[in-house]
């Protein structure tokens, strides 16, 4: 049926991170599942962008793991 409200489109998606994190959570066991969930939003992320985001998060994870 008809929705009671007007449709709405997402204008953008933003990620936020701090230059100096104070909490770390190991997501090694679920990383691929989490990234697959992000990638499922195909209308929001193209393949090239996803490659860059994945590389960034993986490099940051390695950096933070070293301390």
Buried (B, 14 or more C-beta within 10 A) or exposed (E): EEEEEEEEEEEEEEEEEEEEEEEEEEEEEEBEEEBEEBBEEEEEBEEEEBEEBBEEBEEEBEEEEEE
